[in-house]
């Protein structure tokens, strides 16, 4: 998946910190930000070729889309939310929910 919003250079550090935080909870892939600021979510699996089937692909696709759907509002908040200094720095302290990926 890729996120439809671009991460401006002045927000990349906080978004990369967030990606590290989220990536520690994802078991089947990872988020990354391209040099152009696009956020991607890669989903992966380690399975023998003879055990890989359409149901596995459908399951992985569902996990990928659900993970992006859950994460997207948080990314938008980091990128576009808050105009005062320090608000972005308090993001994790104020976020009381768990990352529901595990």
Backbone as CSV, one residue per row, in Angstrom:
resi,resn,N_x,N_y,N_z,CA_x,CA_y,CA_z,C_x,C_y,C_z
1,UNK,0.847,-1.182,0.000,0.000,0.000,0.000,0.880,1.229,0.000
2,UNK,0.315,2.323,-0.444,0.980,3.608,-0.283,-0.034,4.628,0.196
3,UNK,0.456,5.556,0.979,-0.368,6.597,1.557,-0.537,7.711,0.530
4,UNK,-1.735,8.257,0.432,-1.997,9.283,-0.568,-1.438,10.650,-0.198
5,UNK,-1.064,10.856,1.054,-0.490,12.138,1.442,1.036,12.044,1.442
6,UNK,1.683,13.093,0.974,3.147,13.165,0.969,3.613,13.761,2.291
7,UNK,4.755,13.264,2.761,5.332,13.777,3.994,6.312,14.896,3.625
8,UNK,6.017,16.136,4.021,6.955,17.216,3.732,8.252,17.016,4.502
9,UNK,9.320,17.585,3.982,10.631,17.392,4.605,10.653,17.835,6.062
10,UNK,9.930,18.903,6.393,9.960,19.390,7.779,9.192,18.496,8.754
11,UNK,8.465,17.492,8.244,7.733,16.550,9.095,8.316,15.142,9.048
12,UNK,9.352,14.943,8.250,9.868,13.584,8.051,10.411,12.959,9.323
13,UNK,11.091,13.721,10.146,11.680,13.138,11.355,10.605,12.577,12.278
14,UNK,9.540,13.336,12.523,8.482,12.848,13.414,7.752,11.665,12.786
15,UNK,7.562,11.699,11.460,6.901,10.581,10.789,7.793,9.346,10.821
16,UNK,9.092,9.512,10.628,10.007,8.371,10.699,10.055,7.795,12.112
17,UNK,10.001,8.650,13.126,9.917,8.157,14.506,8.647,7.334,14.697
18,UNK,7.542,7.834,14.168,6.277,7.111,14.247,6.372,5.773,13.520
19,UNK,6.999,5.765,12.336,7.160,4.513,11.575,7.969,3.490,12.375
20,UNK,9.012,3.938,13.037,9.794,3.020,13.877,8.937,2.445,14.993
21,UNK,8.126,3.290,15.593,7.231,2.859,16.671,6.241,1.817,16.165
22,UNK,5.609,2.093,15.027,4.624,1.170,14.469,5.296,-0.101,13.968
23,UNK,6.436,0.035,13.302,7.120,-1.141,12.755,7.484,-2.154,13.829
24,UNK,7.691,-1.682,15.047,8.029,-2.627,16.121,6.848,-3.519,16.485
25,UNK,5.636,-3.149,16.043,4.440,-3.942,16.344,3.939,-4.763,15.163
26,UNK,4.478,-4.523,13.994,4.022,-5.227,12.797,4.852,-6.488,12.610
27,UNK,4.168,-7.604,12.465,4.869,-8.874,12.315,5.108,-9.260,10.865
28,UNK,4.283,-8.765,9.943,4.343,-9.222,8.558,4.651,-8.104,7.573
29,UNK,5.573,-7.227,7.897,5.929,-6.171,6.968,6.475,-4.957,7.685
30,UNK,6.520,-3.838,6.959,7.018,-2.610,7.552,6.612,-1.393,6.732
31,UNK,6.579,-0.254,7.421,6.373,1.033,6.782,7.723,1.623,6.425
32,UNK,7.754,2.392,5.350,8.922,3.209,5.047,8.483,4.430,4.258
33,UNK,9.334,5.441,4.257,9.068,6.685,3.546,10.113,6.821,2.450
34,UNK,9.644,7.060,1.227,10.566,7.230,0.099,11.240,8.602,0.175
35,UNK,12.265,8.795,-0.646,12.947,10.085,-0.695,11.992,11.199,-1.104
36,UNK,10.965,10.867,-1.882,9.979,11.854,-2.310,8.897,12.125,-1.276
37,UNK,8.894,11.384,-0.166,7.940,11.618,0.901,6.715,10.724,0.882
38,UNK,6.690,9.729,0.005,5.554,8.807,-0.036,5.729,7.731,1.024
39,UNK,4.657,7.457,1.759,4.668,6.409,2.783,4.181,5.112,2.140
40,UNK,4.967,4.064,2.298,4.621,2.741,1.787,4.513,1.763,2.940
41,UNK,3.641,0.792,2.778,3.543,-0.331,3.704,3.787,-1.604,2.908
42,UNK,4.867,-2.270,3.233,5.175,-3.548,2.589,4.719,-4.668,3.512
43,UNK,4.070,-5.650,2.939,3.643,-6.821,3.690,4.379,-8.027,3.135
44,UNK,4.826,-8.886,4.017,5.620,-10.028,3.565,5.240,-11.274,4.346
45,UNK,5.668,-12.391,3.796,5.471,-13.669,4.474,6.589,-14.603,4.029
46,UNK,6.953,-15.488,4.898,7.950,-16.502,4.589,7.225,-17.841,4.552
47,UNK,7.000,-18.337,3.338,6.270,-19.596,3.187,6.895,-20.402,2.052
48,UNK,6.949,-21.713,2.213,7.444,-22.542,1.118,6.546,-22.390,-0.116
49,UNK,7.130,-22.478,-1.282,6.395,-22.281,-2.527,5.200,-23.223,-2.647
50,UNK,5.345,-24.449,-2.193,4.248,-25.406,-2.330,3.125,-25.193,-1.314
51,UNK,3.311,-24.275,-0.350,2.267,-23.963,0.626,1.649,-22.591,0.388
52,UNK,2.124,-21.880,-0.602,1.642,-20.537,-0.897,0.421,-20.631,-1.800
53,UNK,-0.690,-19.995,-1.402,-1.919,-20.101,-2.191,-2.700,-18.791,-2.178
54,UNK,-3.820,-18.760,-2.912,-4.631,-17.548,-3.044,-5.199,-17.091,-1.705
55,UNK,-5.552,-18.013,-0.832,-6.078,-17.629,0.484,-5.026,-16.874,1.295
56,UNK,-3.782,-17.287,1.192,-2.709,-16.588,1.899,-2.550,-15.176,1.347
57,UNK,-2.601,-15.032,0.029,-2.472,-13.714,-0.593,-3.631,-12.820,-0.159
58,UNK,-4.842,-13.351,-0.180,-6.001,-12.574,0.258,-5.871,-12.142,1.710
59,UNK,-5.392,-13.030,2.567,-5.188,-12.688,3.976,-4.144,-11.603,4.157
60,UNK,-3.039,-11.710,3.417,-1.986,-10.696,3.508,-2.466,-9.341,2.990
61,UNK,-3.224,-9.370,1.910,-3.767,-8.126,1.367,-4.707,-7.474,2.374
62,UNK,-5.539,-8.257,3.016,-6.455,-7.732,4.026,-5.694,-7.121,5.199
63,UNK,-4.666,-7.812,5.669,-3.839,-7.286,6.764,-3.206,-5.969,6.357
64,UNK,-2.673,-5.905,5.141,-2.031,-4.692,4.652,-3.024,-3.538,4.621
65,UNK,-4.182,-3.753,4.037,-5.171,-2.675,3.913,-5.713,-2.234,5.264
66,UNK,-5.945,-3.178,6.162,-6.426,-2.827,7.499,-5.377,-2.025,8.265
67,UNK,-4.120,-2.416,8.144,-3.037,-1.709,8.827,-2.930,-0.279,8.309
68,UNK,-3.003,-0.103,6.990,-2.952,1.249,6.431,-4.177,2.053,6.852
69,UNK,-5.364,1.426,6.879,-6.579,2.128,7.303,-6.479,2.609,8.743
70,UNK,-5.875,1.807,9.596,-5.728,2.176,11.010,-4.683,3.271,11.170
71,UNK,-3.623,3.192,10.410,-2.492,4.096,10.561,-2.700,5.437,9.859
72,UNK,-3.474,5.450,8.784,-3.640,6.659,7.978,-4.076,7.886,8.788
73,UNK,-5.103,7.790,9.641,-5.500,8.985,10.404,-4.391,9.505,11.318
74,UNK,-3.584,8.610,11.840,-2.473,9.036,12.691,-1.406,9.754,11.868
75,UNK,-1.151,9.254,10.666,-0.192,9.918,9.772,-0.674,11.308,9.387
76,UNK,-1.946,11.417,9.059,-2.502,12.717,8.679,-2.377,13.691,9.842
77,UNK,-2.641,13.212,11.043,-2.508,14.079,12.221,-1.072,14.549,12.391
78,UNK,-0.117,13.655,12.191,1.284,14.044,12.314,1.697,15.038,11.230
79,UNK,1.209,14.835,10.024,1.617,15.674,8.899,0.898,17.018,8.907
80,UNK,-0.400,17.016,9.153,-1.199,18.231,9.003,-1.699,18.814,10.311
81,UNK,-1.650,18.053,11.380,-2.193,18.531,12.641,-1.248,19.445,13.371
82,UNK,-1.813,20.268,14.208,-1.026,21.083,15.127,-0.136,22.107,14.468
83,UNK,-0.328,23.346,14.814,0.519,24.384,14.264,1.444,24.973,15.312
84,UNK,1.288,24.564,16.561,2.146,25.112,17.607,3.349,24.209,17.815
85,UNK,4.458,24.819,18.163,5.675,24.041,18.439,5.420,23.107,19.606
86,UNK,5.907,21.892,19.487,5.809,20.933,20.569,4.598,20.042,20.501
87,UNK,3.575,20.418,19.749,2.379,19.572,19.698,2.722,18.214,19.098
88,UNK,3.529,18.207,18.027,3.923,16.947,17.430,4.768,16.121,18.404
89,UNK,5.579,16.809,19.208,6.433,16.106,20.164,5.615,15.382,21.228
90,UNK,4.414,15.872,21.518,3.556,15.256,22.516,2.652,14.176,21.940
91,UNK,2.798,13.884,20.662,1.901,12.946,19.993,1.844,11.607,20.715
92,UNK,3.003,11.013,20.988,3.011,9.690,21.592,2.572,9.735,23.051
93,UNK,2.889,10.804,23.744,2.470,10.927,25.139,0.950,11.048,25.241
94,UNK,0.321,11.664,24.259,-1.128,11.863,24.284,-1.897,10.726,23.627
95,UNK,-1.226,9.875,22.907,-1.906,8.769,22.234,-2.055,7.631,23.217
96,UNK,-3.291,7.397,23.682,-3.513,6.407,24.735,-3.964,5.060,24.201
97,UNK,-4.128,4.937,22.905,-4.547,3.660,22.334,-3.355,2.778,22.028
98,UNK,-3.627,1.505,21.906,-2.566,0.593,21.519,-2.586,0.437,20.009
99,UNK,-1.456,0.148,19.441,-1.398,-0.140,18.014,-1.988,-1.539,17.829
100,UNK,-3.122,-1.654,17.154,-3.835,-2.948,17.098,-3.360,-3.864,15.976
101,UNK,-2.062,-3.958,15.768,-1.541,-4.738,14.666,-1.055,-6.123,15.086
102,UNK,-0.810,-6.292,16.349,-0.173,-7.540,16.782,-1.211,-8.619,17.008
